Amino acid sequence: MSESRFRALLLRRSGEQIEAAVEHLDEDDLPAGDVLVRVRYSDVNYKDGLAITGTGHRQVVQHFPFVPGIDFAGVVERSDSDRFRPGDEVVLTGWGVGEKHWGGFAEKARVSAEWLVPLPTGMTMRQAMAYGTAGLSAMLCVDALERHGIDPKREVLVTGAGGGVGSVALLLLHRLGYHVVASSGRPEQEAYLRSLGAQSLVGRSTLAEPPAQPLLPERWGGVIDNVGGTTLAHALAGMAYGGAIASLGLVGGRDLNTTVLPFIMRGVALLGVDSVYCPTERRITAWRRLAELIPDGLPGESIEEIGLDELPARAAAIMKGHVRGRTIVAL
């Protein structure tokens, strides 16, 4: 096979169905961009599951054929930008890659230099994809709570704790000395969640019911919420005075049925966190902090490595909630 040929997971639409298969492509098939990257690792996120399976309240991918994969780490092969040179190790997350622009489930990717950040010193490309969008999002959430100045004596709740964002958030908060409470719907994961730093657990069903009253007893100094919907409304009702919630997920629903009472009677803040279009300098800082706070990378038991051919099955498993921790894709 010529050097310009490479393997990729390609999505094609067949009627109302999306078909995913590994195919051989040529560099000329790639979309426009000023940097060509040889991809070494990618990872699998909830949004990738939506893209590959074609499920969800909206179609993540709108045009076909298409290469999904919202994250990747690799080595620059060619660059028309002054920011990067051949041989540079780089990371990409967000910016609509894997949704609007061909993504990282391929051995090569061509993208805008503005979307890339240098791989942090001391971090491997494999470690970077063990974090991926999930790790970056978790770090941005922790940073948002820190900037708000939450009470370190109060408990910090992480919802959806068994997922990618939740797993990294637990570890980060634990490393920073917070009392962390994990919420998960899978009791069999208790040992795993405690190994990441959770000091206690709350069942998902407890938070999945609407709160009995607009204000519950004050408990949470901070919350990292990956779920949204009723879970977020329940967490809001139980916030301590001056607490804050970093919100970034909607697997439990995008509607929020709550009252203004937590905001006007307890001074609670709801902090939206976005990792897709986060400014580059903030990304660089977050990646550096990840390397500093977790210098050895994520624990091995929280990572599973697969190949391109295994992606369709893994996407289906993610949509059924059968995957814990992080899944990386070795290219």
Secondary structure by P-SEA (a helix, b strand, c coil): ccccccccbbbbbcccbbbbbbbbbccccccccccccccccccccaaaaaaaaccccccccccccbbbbccccccccccccccccccccccccccccccccccccccbbbbbccccccccccccaaaaaaacaaaaaaaaaaaaaaaacccccbbbbbcccccaaaaaaaaaaaaaccbbbbbbccccaaaaaaaaccccccccccccccccccccccccccccccccaaaaaaaaaacccbbbbbccccccccccccccccccccbbbbbbbbcccccaaaaaaaaaaaaaacccccccccbbbbcccaaaaaaaaaaacccccbbbbcc
